């Protein structure tokens, strides 16, 4: 049986304003608690977002 995927399903990080998933990172900063803060900008609508990452965990998004 073939695997069926939905190509319209969002994958990874999507922009809260336009829904696209294309970003570039403008700044990466290690924090004292072991997290990494990345400031990103949507390539489509230019919205700024911030992600906080732990080494073996998923990310969370903080909007500005």
N, CA, C and O atoms as a GROMACS GRO file, in nm:
protein
  256
    1UNK      N    1   0.084  -0.117   0.000
    1UNK     CA    2   0.000   0.000   0.000
    1UNK      C    3   0.089   0.124   0.000
    1UNK      O    4   0.186   0.131   0.077
    2UNK      N    5   0.060   0.221  -0.083
    2UNK     CA    6   0.139   0.342  -0.096
    2UNK      C    7   0.107   0.438   0.018
    2UNK      O    8  -0.006   0.444   0.067
    3UNK      N    9   0.209   0.513   0.059
    3UNK     CA   10   0.187   0.616   0.160
    3UNK      C   11   0.117   0.735   0.096
    3UNK      O   12   0.157   0.781  -0.011
    4UNK      N   13   0.014   0.784   0.160
    4UNK     CA   14  -0.060   0.898   0.109
    4UNK      C   15  -0.030   1.016   0.200
    4UNK      O   16  -0.045   1.009   0.322
    5UNK      N   17   0.013   1.126   0.139
    5UNK     CA   18   0.041   1.247   0.216
    5UNK      C   19  -0.043   1.361   0.161
    5UNK      O   20  -0.080   1.362   0.044
    6UNK      N   21  -0.072   1.455   0.246
    6UNK     CA   22  -0.145   1.574   0.206
    6UNK      C   23  -0.044   1.685   0.184
    6UNK      O   24   0.014   1.735   0.281
    7UNK      N   25  -0.021   1.723   0.060
    7UNK     CA   26   0.079   1.825   0.029
    7UNK      C   27   0.040   1.963   0.079
    7UNK      O   28   0.125   2.050   0.090
    8UNK      N   29  -0.088   1.984   0.110
    8UNK     CA   30  -0.132   2.113   0.161
    8UNK      C   31  -0.114   2.127   0.311
    8UNK      O   32  -0.131   2.236   0.365
    9UNK      N   33  -0.080   2.019   0.380
    9UNK     CA   34  -0.063   2.024   0.525
    9UNK      C   35   0.062   2.104   0.559
    9UNK      O   36   0.167   2.085   0.496
   10UNK      N   37   0.054   2.195   0.658
   10UNK     CA   38   0.172   2.274   0.695
   10UNK      C   39   0.280   2.186   0.756
   10UNK      O   40   0.252   2.091   0.829
   11UNK      N   41   0.404   2.217   0.724
   11UNK     CA   42   0.518   2.145   0.778
   11UNK      C   43   0.610   2.245   0.846
   11UNK      O   44   0.644   2.348   0.788
   12UNK      N   45   0.650   2.214   0.967
   12UNK     CA   46   0.743   2.302   1.036
   12UNK      C   47   0.678   2.435   1.075
   12UNK      O   48   0.558   2.443   1.099
   13UNK      N   49   0.760   2.536   1.079
   13UNK     CA   50   0.719   2.669   1.122
   13UNK      C   51   0.644   2.741   1.011
   13UNK      O   52   0.689   2.743   0.897
   14UNK      N   53   0.530   2.800   1.043
   14UNK     CA   54   0.455   2.880   0.946
   14UNK      C   55   0.433   3.020   1.003
   14UNK      O   56   0.421   3.037   1.124
   15UNK      N   57   0.429   3.116   0.916
   15UNK     CA   58   0.411   3.255   0.956
   15UNK      C   59   0.269   3.276   1.008
   15UNK      O   60   0.173   3.235   0.943
   16UNK      N   61   0.254   3.341   1.125
   16UNK     CA   62   0.120   3.366   1.179
   16UNK      C   63   0.042   3.468   1.097
   16UNK      O   64  -0.081   3.473   1.107
   17UNK      N   65   0.109   3.550   1.016
   17UNK     CA   66   0.040   3.651   0.937
   17UNK      C   67  -0.003   3.597   0.800
   17UNK      O   68  -0.120   3.608   0.764
   18UNK      N   69   0.090   3.538   0.725
   18UNK     CA   70   0.058   3.499   0.587
   18UNK      C   71   0.048   3.349   0.567
   18UNK      O   72  -0.001   3.304   0.463
   19UNK      N   73   0.092   3.269   0.665
   19UNK     CA   74   0.080   3.124   0.655
   19UNK      C   75   0.189   3.055   0.575
   19UNK      O   76   0.187   2.933   0.562
   20UNK      N   77   0.283   3.130   0.523
   20UNK     CA   78   0.392   3.071   0.445
   20UNK      C   79   0.496   3.014   0.540
   20UNK      O   80   0.495   3.045   0.660
   21UNK      N   81   0.585   2.932   0.490
   21UNK     CA   82   0.685   2.867   0.573
   21UNK      C   83   0.827   2.899   0.534
   21UNK      O   84   0.917   2.816   0.555
   22UNK      N   85   0.850   3.017   0.478
   22UNK     CA   86   0.984   3.054   0.432
   22UNK      C   87   1.037   3.169   0.517
   22UNK      O   88   0.983   3.279   0.514
   23UNK      N   89   1.143   3.141   0.594
   23UNK     CA   90   1.200   3.239   0.684
   23UNK      C   91   1.350   3.251   0.661
   23UNK      O   92   1.413   3.160   0.607
   24UNK      N   93   1.406   3.363   0.702
   24UNK     CA   94   1.551   3.372   0.715
   24UNK      C   95   1.582   3.419   0.856
   24UNK      O   96   1.507   3.496   0.916
   25UNK      N   97   1.694   3.372   0.908
   25UNK     CA   98   1.736   3.403   1.045
   25UNK      C   99   1.817   3.530   1.044
   25UNK      O  100   1.915   3.542   0.970
   26UNK      N  101   1.777   3.627   1.127
   26UNK     CA  102   1.849   3.754   1.134
   26UNK      C  103   1.946   3.759   1.251
   26UNK      O  104   2.041   3.838   1.249
   27UNK      N  105   1.923   3.675   1.354
   27UNK     CA  106   2.010   3.676   1.471
   27UNK      C  107   1.995   3.544   1.545
   27UNK      O  108   1.884   3.492   1.558
   28UNK      N  109   2.106   3.489   1.592
   28UNK     CA  110   2.106   3.369   1.676
   28UNK      C  111   2.183   3.400   1.802
   28UNK      O  112   2.296   3.449   1.797
   29UNK      N  113   2.121   3.371   1.917
   29UNK     CA  114   2.181   3.409   2.045
   29UNK      C  115   2.166   3.297   2.147
   29UNK      O  116   2.054   3.260   2.182
   30UNK      N  117   2.278   3.241   2.197
   30UNK     CA  118   2.268   3.141   2.304
   30UNK      C  119   2.232   3.211   2.435
   30UNK      O  120   2.285   3.317   2.466
   31UNK      N  121   2.142   3.150   2.512
   31UNK     CA  122   2.100   3.206   2.640
   31UNK      C  123   2.165   3.129   2.754
   31UNK      O  124   2.217   3.019   2.733
   32UNK      N  125   2.164   3.186   2.873
   32UNK     CA  126   2.230   3.124   2.988
   32UNK      C  127   2.168   2.992   3.031
   32UNK      O  128   2.237   2.906   3.085
   33UNK      N  129   2.038   2.973   3.006
   33UNK     CA  130   1.970   2.852   3.050
   33UNK      C  131   1.983   2.737   2.949
   33UNK      O  132   1.913   2.637   2.962
   34UNK      N  133   2.070   2.750   2.850
   34UNK     CA  134   2.093   2.645   2.753
   34UNK      C  135   2.006   2.654   2.629
   34UNK      O  136   2.025   2.576   2.535
   35UNK      N  137   1.914   2.745   2.627
   35UNK     CA  138   1.829   2.764   2.510
   35UNK      C  139   1.902   2.847   2.404
   35UNK      O  140   2.003   2.912   2.432
   36UNK      N  141   1.848   2.843   2.284
   36UNK     CA  142   1.899   2.926   2.175
   36UNK      C  143   1.782   3.011   2.125
   36UNK      O  144   1.676   2.959   2.091
   37UNK      N  145   1.803   3.143   2.122
   37UNK     CA  146   1.700   3.233   2.070
   37UNK      C  147   1.738   3.270   1.927
   37UNK      O  148   1.850   3.314   1.901
   38UNK      N  149   1.643   3.251   1.836
   38UNK     CA  150   1.666   3.288   1.696
   38UNK      C  151   1.559   3.390   1.655
   38UNK      O  152   1.440   3.367   1.672
   39UNK      N  153   1.605   3.500   1.603
   39UNK     CA  154   1.514   3.600   1.548
   39UNK      C  155   1.504   3.573   1.398
   39UNK      O  156   1.606   3.563   1.329
   40UNK      N  157   1.382   3.561   1.351
   40UNK     CA  158   1.359   3.526   1.211
   40UNK      C  159   1.264   3.625   1.147
   40UNK      O  160   1.189   3.695   1.216
   41UNK      N  161   1.268   3.629   1.014
   41UNK     CA  162   1.180   3.717   0.938
   41UNK      C  163   1.119   3.638   0.822
   41UNK      O  164   1.190   3.567   0.751
   42UNK      N  165   0.989   3.652   0.804
   42UNK     CA  166   0.920   3.584   0.695
   42UNK      C  167   0.967   3.644   0.563
   42UNK      O  168   0.972   3.766   0.547
   43UNK      N  169   1.001   3.558   0.468
   43UNK     CA  170   1.045   3.606   0.336
   43UNK      C  171   0.930   3.665   0.255
   43UNK      O  172   0.953   3.744   0.164
   44UNK      N  173   0.807   3.627   0.287
   44UNK     CA  174   0.692   3.673   0.209
   44UNK      C  175   0.637   3.807   0.259
   44UNK      O  176   0.626   3.902   0.182
   45UNK      N  177   0.603   3.815   0.389
   45UNK     CA  178   0.538   3.937   0.441
   45UNK      C  179   0.629   4.018   0.533
   45UNK      O  180   0.589   4.125   0.580
   46UNK      N  181   0.750   3.969   0.560
   46UNK     CA  182   0.852   4.039   0.641
   46UNK      C  183   0.818   4.045   0.790
   46UNK      O  184   0.879   4.123   0.863
   47UNK      N  185   0.722   3.966   0.837
   47UNK     CA  186   0.687   3.963   0.980
   47UNK      C  187   0.803   3.908   1.060
   47UNK      O  188   0.867   3.811   1.019
   48UNK      N  189   0.832   3.969   1.175
   48UNK     CA  190   0.939   3.922   1.263
   48UNK      C  191   0.882   3.824   1.365
   48UNK      O  192   0.774   3.848   1.421
   49UNK      N  193   0.953   3.714   1.390
   49UNK     CA  194   0.916   3.620   1.495
   49UNK      C  195   1.043   3.580   1.569
   49UNK      O  196   1.154   3.597   1.520
   50UNK      N  197   1.024   3.526   1.688
   50UNK     CA  198   1.135   3.478   1.770
   50UNK      C  199   1.107   3.334   1.808
   50UNK      O  200   0.997   3.301   1.851
   51UNK      N  201   1.206   3.246   1.791
   51UNK     CA  202   1.192   3.107   1.834
   51UNK      C  203   1.290   3.082   1.947
   51UNK      O  204   1.401   3.136   1.948
   52UNK      N  205   1.250   2.999   2.042
   52UNK     CA  206   1.336   2.954   2.151
   52UNK      C  207   1.353   2.804   2.136
   52UNK      O  208   1.254   2.731   2.127
   53UNK      N  209   1.477   2.758   2.134
   53UNK     CA  210   1.504   2.617   2.108
   53UNK      C  211   1.586   2.556   2.221
   53UNK      O  212   1.675   2.619   2.277
   54UNK      N  213   1.553   2.431   2.253
   54UNK     CA  214   1.634   2.349   2.341
   54UNK      C  215   1.698   2.241   2.255
   54UNK      O  216   1.646   2.210   2.148
   55UNK      N  217   1.807   2.183   2.300
   55UNK     CA  218   1.884   2.091   2.216
   55UNK      C  219   1.802   1.972   2.167
   55UNK      O  220   1.810   1.940   2.049
   56UNK      N  221   1.725   1.905   2.252
   56UNK     CA  222   1.651   1.786   2.210
   56UNK      C  223   1.500   1.804   2.221
   56UNK      O  224   1.428   1.706   2.243
   57UNK      N  225   1.452   1.925   2.206
   57UNK     CA  226   1.309   1.951   2.216
   57UNK      C  227   1.264   2.037   2.100
   57UNK      O  228   1.346   2.095   2.028
   58UNK      N  229   1.134   2.044   2.082
   58UNK     CA  230   1.080   2.126   1.974
   58UNK      C  231   1.088   2.274   2.012
   58UNK      O  232   1.123   2.308   2.125
   59UNK      N  233   1.057   2.359   1.918
   59UNK     CA  234   1.068   2.502   1.938
   59UNK      C  235   0.934   2.561   1.979
   59UNK      O  236   0.829   2.500   1.962
   60UNK      N  237   0.940   2.681   2.032
   60UNK     CA  238   0.820   2.758   2.059
   60UNK      C  239   0.837   2.894   1.992
   60UNK      O  240   0.949   2.940   1.973
   61UNK      N  241   0.727   2.956   1.956
   61UNK     CA  242   0.731   3.082   1.882
   61UNK      C  243   0.676   3.193   1.968
   61UNK      O  244   0.571   3.178   2.031
   62UNK      N  245   0.746   3.304   1.972
   62UNK     CA  246   0.699   3.424   2.039
   62UNK      C  247   0.684   3.532   1.933
   62UNK      O  248   0.782   3.566   1.865
   63UNK      N  249   0.564   3.587   1.918
   63UNK     CA  250   0.541   3.690   1.817
   63UNK      C  251   0.574   3.826   1.874
   63UNK      O  252   0.565   3.849   1.994
   64UNK      N  253   0.613   3.916   1.783
   64UNK     CA  254   0.638   4.055   1.822
   64UNK      C  255   0.555   4.146   1.738
   64UNK      O  256   0.561   4.268   1.755
   0.00000   0.00000   0.00000
